[in-house]
Amino acid sequence: MPSTDVALVHLLAVIRESFSTEEWMPWRKKRLWVLEVNDLFENNKISLQKIYKSFYKERKFFMNKQDALDLVLNIAPIGVADQEVLKCFGYSKMVITNDILDREPYDKIHFVELLEFLERIAESKYPGTSPLVDKLEKVLEVIFGRFGYKLKSKHVEVEVVSVSEDEFDHVKYFEWEIKEFG
């Protein structure tokens, strides 16, 4: 006769099979926290913040779960199934302390969480191995179009000036460094 321990282990195994066990942090490190994605967000931060703030209401200075869902399902339909959108929302949330006592933070979505939410929507909409930044550009183009904004390039121009050791003015450089960094 099987013991209670064996039955509990079996029950937990069955329950676990019913839920996604996708790891959150490896995805963030490999796909999300990369320079190309950061550059795209940095170049479009003002428009993204305006979109985020457009959901503010009287005495409500945040975006909530329903606002985020409406954004990608109704206002700027991306074409991702409702259940997948909910999954993307859940994965985009930061860790919440005392979540048993205070459920309200689960309904709010901070600006940085919105950015991850949009990235996860892009990943769901365009599965495959292409870079996340390319997928994200497509999603942002749809959203920006609905709000009348133009998406700026993900590429950041950096001018590199090279001089030889003989041409380099060490005194001016160190004076600048001291002035800048103390």
N, C-alpha and C positions, 0 to 999 in steps of 0.2 A: 504494500500500500504506500503510495507516494506521500512524502511528508509535506507540511505546509511550506517549508523553505523551497522545495522543488517547484511547487505550484506557483509560488510568488515569483521565482526566477523566470518561469515559463510565461507568466502573465506580463511581466515587465518586458520580456523579449518581444512578445506580440505587440504590445503598445509601442515599443520603440520602432518597430518596423513600419508602423503607421505614420510616423513623423519623419520629416526631413532631418538628416543629421549633418547637413552642410556646415562646414566650419566657417565662422565669420571672419576671424582674424587672418587666416592665410589668404583669403580672397582680398581683404583690404590691403594687405602688404604687397601682394603680387599684382593686382589689377587697379586698385583704387588709389593708393598712395604713390603715384608715379608722377614725374615731372610734367608729362604731356597733359594729363588730366588737371593738374594744378594750374598749369599755364592757361588752359581753356577757361577754368573757373576764374582765375585772376583777371583775365582780359574781359570777362563778362560779369564781374562781381556787382557792379552798380545796377545793371539790368536785373540780375537775379535777386538782389536785395529789394528792388522796387516790386518785383513780382511777389516776393515773400510778404512785403508790407501791404500789398494790395488786399490781403485777406484780413487785415486789422479791422476791427469794428469798434464802436464806442465801448470803452472799458475792456476791450479784448485786444491786447497788443502781442499776439502770437498767432501762429497758424496751427490749426488743430488737425486731427486725423481726417475728419470729413473734408476739410479744405484741400488736403493733399490728394485725397482720393478723387475729389471733384476736378482738381487740376488736370490729372492725367486720364480721367474717364469721361468727363463732360466738357470742360472748358477747352482743353486742347487734347482731344482724344488721340492717344498714342497707339491704341490697338492691342492692348495687353488685357487678358482676362481679369475679371474682378478678383478672383481668388489669388491670382499671381500678384496683383497690385497690393493686396493685403499682406502677402508674404514679404514683398519688397519693403513695405512700410515697417513691418515687424523687425526685419533684419537691419533696417537703417537706424533703429533706436539705440541710444547709448544705454549703458547699464544704469539702472535706477535703484537707488538705495531705499530701503524700507518700503518696497513695492507692495507688501502685503497690507500695510496700514494705509498707504496713500496711493490710490490707483490713478489719480488725476494726471500725473506726468506722462502716463501712457497715451493720453489723448493729445498732448501738445507735441509739436514737432519744431525743434530748434532749427535755425538756419543751416547749420552744418549737417544736421540730420536730413534736411530737405535735399541738400546736395548729394548725399549718399543715396537717398531714396531715388532721385532721378538717375543716378548711375546704375542702380539695381534695376530700374525700369528699362533702361537702355540695354542692359545685359539680358534681360528677359525677352525684350522685343526682338533683339538681333542675336540669337544664340550662335555660337561658333567661336573661332579663334582669332577673328580680327581684333585689333586693338580697341580697348574700351573707349578711348577718346574718340574714335571714329563713330562708334555707336552713339555715344553721348552727344556728339555734334548733331546727328540726325534728330534725336529727341528734342534737344534744345532749339533747333530750327523750327520745329512744330510749335513749341510753347512760345518762343519769342514772337513768332508770326501772329499768334492769337493776341498778344499784348502790344503789337506794333513796334517791337524792338528788332534790331538787326544783330545777328550773331557775329561776334568778332573772331578773328582767326585764333587758332590755338597756338600759333607760332609766335614766339617772342624774339624780337630782333635784338641782338647783342653785338655791339661794336667792340672789337678787340683791337687794341693798339699794341703793336710790338716795337720795342726799341732795343738796340744793342746795349750791352753793359757800359760801353763808352758814352753813349748818348743819355743814359739814365742819370737824372739829377737826384742823387741820394739825399741831399740836404732838403730839397723841396718835398720829396716823398715823406721823409720822416717828420718834417714840420706839419705836413697835412695829416699824417697818421696820429700824431700827438693831439692835434686840434680836434680831429674826428673822434678818437677813441680815448682820449685822456691819457 
